[in-house]
Amino acid sequence: MTKKEIETAEQIKKAVSAIKALRPAYKDLLAFYEKLFLAQETTKSHMRLQPIEIPEDPLAIKRKEKFPLIARKDFTIDIKASETLLREICRLAGEANEVLAPAGLKLMDGLDSGTVDAPTLLSKTLSENDVYFDEMAKSLEIDKEVLLFMAHGSIRPSLSLCAEQLATYIDKDTLWEKGYCPVCGSPPAISILRGEGERFLFCSFCNHEWHSQRIYCPFCENKDQKTLHYFFSEEEEYRVDVCDQCRKYIKTIDTRKIKRPVYPFIEQVATLHLDMLAQHQGLQSGHPLWLKT
């Protein structure tokens, strides 16, 4: 593992340990996600991906028009490493809760028997082929969202590494004024406040982090303060930002109020009670909840 991957792994472990102590109800769920996130970091060290080149002319147009650098389907994935990780995710799921356990066992059986062709599953995940996943979920008798969750989790290291490479094309000193990811155009999964209140968003698909505007809805780009508001969690280190125009929400972690290690995607998992509270109010998440890895 690289120095960065080792540091991230330590960050994950410390963040999980701290949240388990604060919210014991999440103990079992966090145990699963800790293993998952650590497996994803370990997988990165085995990957060798070809850089994605963007010619100067298309790049200039994308920068001018505020287009994402590539489409989701254009990411490069390491099929061999992703299949190995997929099997590990099936194993971890098999040891998890009553929802993931049977799905993990059924998908593993499908991979072993040849009913599921791993390279096809992975490529269909990248291209977001709904018809394929509808049919595969029905064939395996697995909930479609759970199947997508496991499949996407297996290609996440490839996506993350690609995003890191592609980020070299982005001017980091310029505020990204769009709500979608500047790398792949996907919606953000979670928001973080740092420093003097600067806001950063994290992509739900490729993990890319970008500096965003402070007061606006990243889903409909509403900037009217009269229709933008938020409510706090009991701890007040989390808040839920709400847009009255599109009725969508995004969870925000205020790191200025937290004295413990923070790993954004662990925070996303450890605040599912806020998702339930927001949805009880008739609000919608701005991204599919299965994209929480």
Sequence and secondary structure as in RCSB ss.txt:
>XXXX:A:sequence
MTKKEIETAEQIKKAVSAIKALRPAYKDLLAFYEKLFLAQETTKSHMRLQPIEIPEDPLAIKRKEKFPLIARKDF
TIDIKASETLLREICRLAGEANEVLAPAGLKLMDGLDSGTVDAPTLLSKTLSENDVYFDEMAKSLEIDKEVLLFM
AHGSIRPSLSLCAEQLATYIDKDTLWEKGYCPVCGSPPAISILRGEGERFLFCSFCNHEWHSQRIYCPFCENKDQ
KTLHYFFSEEEEYRVDVCDQCRKYIKTIDTRKIKRPVYPFIEQVATLHLDMLAQHQGLQSGHPLWLKT
>XXXX:A:secstr
  HHHHHHHHHHHHHHHHHHHH GGGHHHHHHHHHHHHHHHHHHTT         HHHHHHHHHHT  SS GGG 
   HHHHHHHHHHHHHHHHTS TTHHHHHHHHHHHHHHTSS HHHHHHHHHHT HHHHHHHHHHHT  HHHHHHH
HHHHHHHHHHHHHHHHGGGS TTS   SSS TTT   EEEEEEETTTEEEEEETTT  EEEE SSS TTT    G
GGEEEEE TTSSEEEEEETTT EEEEEEEGGG  S   HHHHHHTTHHHHHHHHHTT EESS TT   
